[in-house]
């Protein structure tokens, strides 16, 4: 980390003395596109996030950079696509034994030569804190080595063994027996906010383990949802609903701390998810259990479908982002890197590849962003259904190319968000044009192909 910070300290441009905002980036784990009240759920109760959306902007066409967690998190923190980083699967991955294709020799940790948001902000005087899930490699790529002054609760694991103390997380001291992890991480985040009184801005990266499996939530909250269940509705899992509600309450605790300390007046808050919601999981007897629904989108986490990558996205910045805005311009996780840096008035070295775009023009309503196409690349297999594929979204079209059979599928996301009608046979020219864009992008970022 010292080598990278030294490099950055001499390559960053001199910046004017301005009041830089605090930045709070809250990342849910496996939160689906419709899992918030403001996103359409009539079962899950999320009053704090609904109120946050009313105070800022909600992006309805926001995407994660991958259908699984580690690549998405790496892209968010570095602004580089998983394909460019060669970090394209969850760590350590499922492998491809017995499959028709062999996955590439991909990177299983955050590359040491790629700076993170935290590293760039730290050399500009920010206090930086990572609370919660990390899942980007072992000790050599831990948060403390990647620009974070405070690191609590994150390691190489992609899940918590238990949402109740004792947690089984080596970087988080256990609390009293029965303490709930989502509440504990919020409490640690509140401590960071309350300790920031010296005039220095802070960057808080709060990456919750919820609502990722295992399915565990306070019994009284579960009971309340069990009593409210209605047949025929998309969301019907009371334990998952309770986990979402506790995540919302934890966000509320952070928002309250910002207001109580007065930090909220100059804080950019972003809440999003690392990938789409998990639509099913295995029971101990080998049967499947429904978790959530991303309807009207097809599929969920670790699938080749829209539901695997479209996610909630809410941003608030008082006096900069007007309240109550809804933006339908497509954006992606890599955009958070340049957006946060632009908000902090930090210019990264020109040598850093820029796969994301600064979203402030569309968040504030003061402009547009110069991009029409988003790209994804997942050269792996996953037990939830994903097979090696690449995809793009251009305008209202989504093209998915699968590697096993070389087939292209084309969907109109405006008229067919559920991807039920493949337009490829009838629109060969459109498929050809989009496939060429996809191939050009893969070549430009050095995407690894399965063999």
C-alpha positions in Angstrom: 0.0 0.0 0.0 2.8 2.5 0.8 4.3 2.0 -2.6 1.0 2.8 -4.3 0.3 5.7 -2.1 3.8 7.2 -2.8 3.1 6.8 -6.5 -0.3 8.4 -6.3 1.0 11.3 -4.1 3.4 12.4 -6.9 1.1 11.7 -9.8 -2.1 13.3 -8.7 -2.8 16.8 -9.9 -2.5 19.7 -7.4 -6.1 20.5 -6.3 -7.6 23.7 -5.1 -8.5 24.1 -1.4 -12.2 23.3 -1.4 -14.6 21.8 1.1 -14.7 18.2 0.1 -17.8 16.1 0.9 -17.9 13.0 3.1 -18.8 9.9 1.1 -20.8 7.0 2.5 -21.1 4.1 0.1 -23.5 1.4 1.4 -23.4 -1.9 -0.5 -26.0 -4.6 0.1 -25.1 -8.3 -0.7 -27.5 -9.9 -3.2 -30.2 -7.2 -2.8 -32.6 -7.6 -5.8 -33.9 -4.9 -8.1 -37.4 -4.9 -6.6 -36.5 -5.6 -3.0 -37.2 -2.1 -1.7 -40.6 -0.4 -1.3 -39.5 2.5 -3.6 -38.4 -0.1 -6.1 -41.9 -1.8 -6.2 -42.0 -4.3 -3.4 -45.3 -4.3 -1.5 -44.1 -6.9 1.0 -40.7 -5.9 2.2 -40.7 -2.8 4.5 -37.9 -0.4 3.8 -39.0 3.0 5.2 -35.5 4.5 5.7 -34.3 3.7 2.1 -37.7 4.8 0.7 -37.3 8.1 2.6 -33.7 8.4 1.3 -34.9 8.0 -2.3 -37.4 10.8 -1.7 -34.6 13.1 -0.6 -32.4 12.3 -3.6 -32.3 10.4 -6.9 -33.2 6.8 -7.8 -31.6 5.3 -10.9 -34.0 2.7 -12.4 -31.6 1.3 -14.9 -28.6 0.8 -12.6 -26.4 -2.3 -13.0 -23.7 -4.2 -11.2 -20.6 -4.9 -13.1 -21.0 -8.6 -12.7 -23.6 -11.2 -12.0 -21.6 -12.3 -8.9 -20.0 -10.5 -6.0 -16.2 -10.3 -6.1 -15.9 -8.9 -9.7 -18.6 -6.4 -8.9 -16.9 -5.2 -5.8 -13.5 -4.9 -7.5 -15.0 -2.9 -10.3 -16.8 -0.6 -7.9 -13.6 0.1 -6.0 -11.3 0.5 -9.0 -13.5 1.8 -11.8 -12.2 -0.9 -14.1 -14.3 -3.7 -15.6 -13.9 -7.2 -14.2 -12.9 -8.3 -17.7 -10.0 -5.8 -17.7 -9.0 -6.8 -14.2 -9.2 -10.5 -15.1 -11.2 -10.8 -11.8 -14.3 -12.3 -13.3 -15.8 -14.7 -10.8 -16.5 -14.9 -7.1 -13.4 -15.9 -5.2 -12.4 -18.7 -5.3 -15.1 -19.7 -7.8 -17.0 -22.8 -8.7 -14.5 -24.1 -11.3 -15.4 -25.8 -14.6 -14.6 -29.5 -14.0 -16.8 -31.7 -16.1 -18.1 -28.8 -18.1 -17.8 -28.4 -21.9 -15.5 -25.4 -21.6 -12.6 -24.7 -19.3 -12.5 -21.3 -17.5 -9.5 -19.0 -18.1 -6.7 -18.6 -15.6 -8.3 -15.6 -13.8 -7.1 -13.4 -10.9 -8.3 -14.3 -7.5 -7.5 -11.1 -5.6 -7.7 -7.4 -6.1 -4.7 -6.6 -8.3 -2.0 -4.8 -6.4 -1.1 -2.4 -9.2 -4.7 -1.0 -9.5 -5.5 1.9 -7.1 -8.8 1.9 -5.2 -11.1 4.8 -4.4 -9.8 4.7 -0.8 -6.1 5.0 -1.8 -6.8 8.0 -4.0 -8.9 9.7 -1.3 -6.5 8.9 1.5 -3.6 10.8 -0.1 -5.9 13.8 -0.3 -6.6 13.9 3.4 -9.6 11.7 3.7 -10.1 9.3 6.6 -11.2 6.0 5.1 -13.0 3.1 6.7 -14.2 -0.3 5.3 -16.8 -1.9 7.5 -18.2 -5.4 6.5 -17.7 -7.8 3.7 -14.5 -7.6 1.6 -14.2 -10.8 -0.5 -11.3 -9.6 -2.7 -8.5 -11.9 -1.6 -6.4 -12.7 1.4 -4.2 -10.6 3.8 -2.0 -9.1 1.0 -5.1 -7.5 -0.6 -7.0 -6.8 2.6 -8.7 -3.4 3.1 -5.8 -2.1 5.3 -3.4 -2.8 2.4 -5.7 -1.0 -0.1 -6.1 2.5 1.4 -8.4 2.0 4.3 -7.3 3.4 7.7 -10.0 1.5 9.5 -11.0 -2.1 8.5 -13.6 -4.1 10.5 -15.4 -7.3 9.5 -13.9 -8.0 6.1 -11.7 -10.9 5.0 -11.4 -13.4 2.1 -14.8 -14.9 2.8 -17.8 -14.2 0.6 -20.4 -14.8 3.3 -20.7 -14.9 7.1 -20.9 -18.3 8.7 -23.6 -16.8 11.0 -25.6 -13.6 11.1 -25.6 -14.0 14.9 -22.7 -13.7 17.3 -20.4 -15.7 17.4 -20.0 -14.7 13.7 -16.9 -16.7 12.7 -15.4 -13.6 11.1 -11.7 -13.3 12.2 -11.6 -9.5 11.7 -14.7 -8.8 13.8 -14.6 -9.5 17.6 -17.8 -11.3 18.6 -20.4 -9.4 20.4 -22.8 -10.8 23.0 -24.4 -14.1 22.1 -27.3 -13.4 19.8 -26.1 -10.0 18.6 -27.3 -9.5 15.0 -24.5 -8.9 12.4 -26.4 -6.3 10.4 -27.0 -4.2 13.5 -23.4 -4.6 14.6 -21.9 -3.4 11.3 -24.2 -0.4 11.5 -23.0 0.3 15.0 -19.3 0.2 13.8 -20.1 2.6 11.0 -21.8 5.0 13.4 -18.6 5.0 15.5 -16.6 6.0 12.5 -19.0 8.9 11.8 -19.1 10.0 15.4 -15.3 10.0 15.6 -14.9 12.3 12.6 -14.8 15.7 14.3 -11.4 17.2 13.1 -12.6 18.8 9.9 -11.2 16.1 7.7 -13.7 14.5 5.3 -14.3 10.7 5.5 -15.0 7.9 3.1 -17.1 5.2 4.6 -17.5 1.9 2.7 -20.1 -0.1 4.5 -20.5 -3.4 2.8 -23.2 -5.5 4.6 -23.3 -9.2 4.5 -27.1 -9.1 4.3 -29.3 -10.2 2.8 -26.9 -12.9 1.5 -27.4 -16.5 2.8 -27.5 -18.0 5.4 -31.2 -17.1 5.9 -31.3 -15.8 9.5 -33.3 -12.9 11.0 -34.8 -11.9 14.3 -37.8 -14.2 15.1 -40.2 -11.4 15.9 -39.6 -9.7 12.6 -40.0 -13.0 10.8 -43.3 -13.6 12.6 -44.6 -10.3 11.5 -43.9 -11.1 7.9 -45.4 -14.6 8.2 -48.6 -13.0 9.3 -48.6 -10.6 6.3 -48.0 -13.2 3.6 -50.4 -13.2 0.7 -50.6 -15.9 -1.9 -49.8 -15.0 -5.5 -47.4 -12.1 -4.8 -43.8 -12.1 -6.0 -42.2 -11.7 -2.6 -43.3 -14.3 -0.1 -40.2 -15.4 2.0 -40.6 -14.0 5.5 -37.0 -14.7 6.7 -35.6 -12.9 3.7 -38.0 -10.1 4.1 -36.9 -9.7 7.7 -33.3 -9.6 6.6 -34.1 -6.8 4.1 -35.9 -4.9 6.9 -33.0 -5.2 9.2 -30.7 -4.0 6.4 -33.0 -1.0 6.0 -33.0 -0.3 9.7 -29.1 -0.4 9.7 -29.1 2.1 6.9 -31.4 4.3 9.0 -29.0 4.1 12.0 -26.2 5.5 9.7 -28.4 8.2 8.3 -29.4 9.2 11.9 -25.7 9.4 12.9 -24.9 11.7 9.9 -27.8 14.0 10.9 -27.0 14.0 14.6 -23.4 15.0 13.9 -24.3 17.5 11.3 -22.2 15.6 8.7 -25.3 15.0 6.5 -25.2 18.6 5.2 -22.1 17.7 3.1 -22.2 14.0 2.6 -22.7 12.1 -0.6 -24.6 8.9 0.2 -24.9 6.0 -2.3 -26.8 2.8 -1.6 -26.7 -0.1 -4.1 -26.2 -3.8 -4.4 -23.3 -6.0 -5.7 -25.5 -8.1 -8.0 -29.1 -9.1 -8.5 -31.2 -10.9 -6.0 -30.9 -14.7 -5.3 -34.2 -16.2 -6.5 -33.7 -19.7 -5.0 -31.4 -21.7 -2.8 -31.0 -25.3 -1.8 -32.6 -26.8 1.3 -30.6 -29.3 3.4 -32.6 -32.1 1.8 -31.6 -31.0 -1.7 -34.8 -29.4 -2.7 -35.0 -25.7 -3.8 -36.4 -22.9 -1.7 -37.6 -19.6 -3.2 -35.7 -16.6 -1.8 -36.9 -13.5 -3.7 -38.2 -12.5 -7.1 -36.7 -9.9 -9.5 -39.9 -9.9 -11.6 -40.6 -8.5 -14.1 -36.9 -9.2 -14.8 -35.8 -12.7 -15.7 -33.4 -14.6 -13.5 -31.2 -13.5 -10.6 -27.8 -13.6 -9.2 -25.3 -15.8 -11.2 -27.5 -16.2 -14.2 -27.1 -15.0 -17.8 -30.2 -12.8 -17.4 -31.1 -9.2 -16.7 -32.2 -10.0 -13.1 -28.6 -11.0 -12.3 -27.2 -7.5 -12.9 -29.9 -4.9 -12.5 -29.8 -3.5 -9.0 -31.2 -0.7 -6.8 -29.3 2.6 -6.8 -30.1 5.6 -4.6 -27.9 8.7 -4.2 -28.3 11.7 -2.0 -26.2 14.9 -1.7 -28.0 17.9 -0.2 -28.0 21.0 -2.3 -26.3 19.2 -5.2 -28.8 16.4 -6.0 -32.4 17.6 -6.2 -34.9 15.7 -4.2 -37.3 13.2 -5.8 -35.4 12.7 -9.0 -35.8 9.5 -11.0 -33.2 8.8 -13.7 -33.5 6.1 -16.3 -30.1 6.6 -18.0 -28.3 3.2 -17.7 -25.3 3.2 -15.4 -23.0 0.5 -14.0 -20.9 -0.2 -10.9 -17.6 1.0 -12.5 -19.2 4.5 -12.6 -19.0 4.9 -8.8 -15.2 5.2 -8.9 -15.1 8.4 -11.1 -18.3 9.7 -9.6 -17.0 9.6 -6.0 -13.6 11.1 -7.1 -15.4 13.9 -9.1 -17.5 14.7 -6.0 -14.3 14.9 -3.9 -12.6 17.0 -6.6 -9.9 14.4 -7.0 -8.4 13.8 -10.4 -6.8 10.3 -10.8 -3.6 9.8 -12.8 -4.3 9.7 -16.6 -2.5 6.3 -16.7 -5.4 4.6 -15.0 -7.8 3.0 -17.5 -11.3 4.6 -17.2 -14.1 2.1 -17.8 -16.6 4.0 -15.7 -18.1 7.5 -16.2 -18.8 10.3 -13.7 -22.5 10.2 -13.0 -22.8 13.6 -11.4 -24.2 15.3 -14.5 -27.2 12.9 -14.5 -27.6 12.7 -10.8 -27.7 16.4 -10.4 -29.7 17.0 -13.6 -27.1 19.3 -15.0 -26.1 17.2 -18.0 -25.7 13.9 -19.7 -23.1 11.2 -19.8 -21.3 10.3 -23.1 -22.1 6.6 -23.3 -24.7 4.5 -24.9 -23.5 0.9 -24.2 -22.8 -1.2 -21.1 -20.8 -4.4 -21.2 -20.4 -7.6 -19.1 -18.2 -10.6 -19.4 -18.5 -13.8 -17.3 -16.4 -16.7 -18.7 -17.4 -19.1 -16.0 -20.1 -21.6 -14.8 -22.1 -21.1 -11.6 -24.4 -23.5 -9.8 -27.2 -20.9 -10.0 -27.3 -21.3 -13.8 -24.8 -19.0 -15.4 -22.7 -20.3 -18.2 -19.8 -18.6 -19.9 -21.2 -15.5 -21.7 -20.7 -11.9 -22.6 -23.5 -9.3 -22.8 -24.2 -5.7 -23.6 -26.9 -3.2 -23.3 -27.2 -0.6 -26.0 -30.2 1.7 -25.8 -33.2 -0.5 -25.2 -31.5 -3.6 -26.6 -29.7 -6.3 -24.7 -27.5 -8.8 -26.5 -26.3 -12.0 -24.8 -23.7 -14.2 -26.4 -23.1 -17.7 -24.9 -19.8 -19.4 -25.5 -20.8 -23.1 -25.4 -23.0 -22.8 -28.5 -22.0 -19.4 -29.9 -25.6 -18.3 -29.9 -26.6 -14.7 -29.8 -29.9 -13.7 -28.1 -31.4 -10.2 -28.5 -34.1 -8.6 -26.3 -35.9 -5.3 -26.2 -35.8 -4.4 -22.5 -38.5 -1.7 -22.9 -41.2 -3.9 -24.4 -39.9 -7.2 -22.9 -38.1 -6.7 -19.6 -38.6 -10.4 -18.8 -36.5 -11.4 -21.9 -39.2 -13.8 -23.1 -39.0 -13.0 -26.8 -35.7 -13.5 -28.6 -35.5 -11.0 -31.5 -32.2 -12.3 -32.9 -33.8 -14.4 -35.7 -35.8 -11.4 -37.0 -33.1 -8.7 -36.5 -29.9 -10.1 -37.9 -28.5 -6.7 -38.8 -29.0 -5.4 -35.3 -27.4 -8.6 -33.8 -24.4 -8.3 -36.2 -23.8 -4.6 -35.2 -24.1 -5.3 -31.5 -21.9 -8.4 -31.7 -19.2 -6.4 -33.4 -19.4 -3.8 -30.6 -19.1 -6.6 -28.0 -16.1 -8.1 -29.8 -14.4 -4.8 -30.0 -14.9 -4.1 -26.3 -13.6 -7.6 -25.3 -10.4 -7.0 -27.4 -9.9 -3.5 -25.9 -10.1 -4.6 -22.3 -8.2 -7.9 -22.8 -11.1 -10.1 -21.8 -10.2 -13.7 -21.2 -12.2 -16.3 -23.0 -13.0 -19.9 -21.8 -11.2 -22.7 -23.7 
